[in-house]
């Protein structure tokens, strides 16, 4: 790889880092081609990028942002970088599921919303609700008082109709 190719890789990774809301650095040793293909397919379904980058090039890309100093020291051995753009915790769920299934693809470090996490905290990251789950929960919380009010108004109207109907029957009798 010549100097211009290296600079292009560093620029590409720096650009992805600047756009990403979540970064996951994992050791991919021991993965078969079929397993890696399956993993990449899962990432693609969720709109997540995965790229294998030389550690020296990844460190250069990370140097553009001082907040990732703690991550650079974890880049030892083969490293794959997962870039999450929309849902920053979705990769944690995919990595946890895949790691539990195969026993491979160990997380070294993660950066979620500018907060650095150690690889041992994968279970905690995977248990955080995703953005769509949080939005659904908030929406449900907002709708429950409204539906309660609607139910109460319907009950009042139903009772009023019952009273008017009872008065009508009484007058008819």
C-alpha positions in Angstrom: 0.0 0.0 0.0 1.6 3.3 -1.0 1.4 6.6 0.7 -1.5 8.0 -1.4 -3.6 4.8 -0.8 -2.9 5.1 3.0 -3.9 8.8 3.0 -7.1 7.9 1.1 -8.0 5.2 3.7 -7.3 7.6 6.6 -9.5 10.3 5.0 -12.3 7.8 4.4 -12.2 6.4 7.9 -12.0 10.0 9.4 -15.0 11.0 7.4 -17.0 7.9 8.6 -15.9 8.7 12.2 -17.1 12.2 12.0 -20.6 11.1 10.7 -20.9 8.1 13.1 -22.9 8.3 16.3 -21.5 4.9 17.4 -18.1 3.3 16.8 -17.3 -0.3 17.7 -13.8 -1.8 17.5 -13.7 -5.6 17.5 -11.2 -8.4 17.1 -12.3 -10.5 14.2 -9.7 -13.3 14.6 -11.0 -16.8 13.9 -13.9 -15.8 11.7 -14.5 -17.9 8.7 -15.5 -16.3 5.4 -19.0 -17.6 5.8 -19.3 -16.1 9.3 -17.9 -12.8 8.2 -20.3 -12.7 5.3 -23.2 -13.4 7.6 -22.0 -10.6 10.0 -21.6 -8.1 7.2 -25.1 -9.0 5.9 -26.6 -8.3 9.4 -24.8 -5.0 9.6 -26.0 -4.0 6.1 -29.6 -4.8 7.0 -29.4 -2.2 9.8 -27.6 0.5 7.7 -24.3 -0.1 9.5 -20.8 0.1 7.9 -18.1 -2.4 8.8 -14.5 -2.0 7.7 -11.2 -3.8 8.5 -8.5 -1.2 8.8 -4.8 -1.4 9.7 -4.4 -0.2 13.3 -1.8 2.5 12.4 -4.2 4.0 9.8 -7.2 3.8 12.3 -5.1 5.5 14.9 -4.2 8.3 12.5 -7.9 8.7 11.7 -8.8 8.8 15.4 -6.1 11.5 16.0 -8.2 14.1 14.3 -10.5 13.9 17.4 -8.8 14.1 20.8 -11.8 12.4 22.5 -10.8 9.0 21.1 -7.4 8.8 22.8 -8.6 6.0 25.1 -9.7 4.0 22.1 -6.4 4.2 20.3 -4.6 2.3 23.0 -7.0 -0.6 22.6 -6.2 -1.1 18.9 -3.9 -4.1 19.1 -4.1 -7.1 16.8 -6.6 -7.4 14.0 -9.3 -4.8 14.2 -12.6 -4.3 12.5 -14.4 -1.0 12.9 -18.2 -0.8 12.9 -19.7 2.6 12.1 -23.3 3.2 13.2 -25.0 6.3 11.9 -28.7 6.3 12.8 -29.0 3.9 15.8 -25.8 3.9 17.8 -26.7 0.8 19.9 -27.9 -1.4 17.1 -24.4 -2.8 16.4 -24.0 -3.8 20.1 -27.1 -6.0 19.7 -25.8 -7.6 16.5 -22.3 -8.1 17.9 -23.6 -9.6 21.2 -25.9 -12.0 19.3 -23.2 -13.0 16.9 -20.6 -13.3 19.7 -22.9 -15.5 21.8 -23.6 -17.7 18.8 -20.1 -18.2 17.5 -17.8 -17.3 20.4 -15.9 -15.0 18.0 -15.7 -11.3 17.2 -14.8 -9.9 20.6 -15.4 -6.2 21.2 -12.3 -4.2 22.2 -13.9 -0.8 22.7 -17.0 1.2 21.7 -17.8 4.9 21.4 -21.5 5.6 21.7 -22.6 9.3 21.5 -19.0 10.4 22.3 -18.8 8.2 25.5 -16.1 5.5 25.5 -16.9 2.0 26.7 -14.7 -1.0 27.3 -15.3 -4.2 25.4 -16.4 -5.9 28.6 -19.5 -3.6 28.7 -21.0 -5.1 25.5 -23.9 -6.7 27.5 -24.8 -3.3 29.0 -24.7 -1.6 25.6 -26.8 -4.4 24.0 -29.5 -4.0 26.7 -30.0 -0.3 26.0 -33.2 0.2 24.0 -32.7 1.2 20.4 -33.9 4.6 19.0 -37.1 3.1 17.4 -37.9 1.3 20.7 -37.4 4.5 22.7 -39.5 6.5 20.3 -42.3 3.8 20.5 -42.1 3.9 24.3 -42.3 7.7 24.5 -45.1 7.7 22.0 -47.0 5.1 24.0 -46.5 7.2 27.2 -47.8 10.3 25.5 -50.8 8.5 24.0 -51.9 6.8 27.3 -53.3 10.0 29.0 -55.0 11.0 25.7 -56.7 7.6 25.4 -57.7 7.8 29.0 -59.4 11.1 28.4 -61.1 9.8 25.3 -62.3 6.7 27.3 -63.6 9.0 30.1 -65.5 11.2 27.6 -67.0 8.1 25.9 -68.1 6.8 29.3 -69.8 10.1 30.1 -71.6 10.1 26.8 -72.6 6.5 27.1 -74.0 7.2 30.6 -75.9 10.2 29.3 -77.4 8.2 26.5 -78.4 5.5 29.0 -80.1 8.1 31.2 -82.0 9.7 28.3 -83.0 6.2 27.1 -84.2 5.3 30.6 -86.2 8.6 30.9 -87.8 7.9 27.4 -88.8 4.3 28.5 -90.3 5.7 31.8 -92.3 8.3 30.0 -93.5 5.8 27.4 -94.7 3.5 30.2 
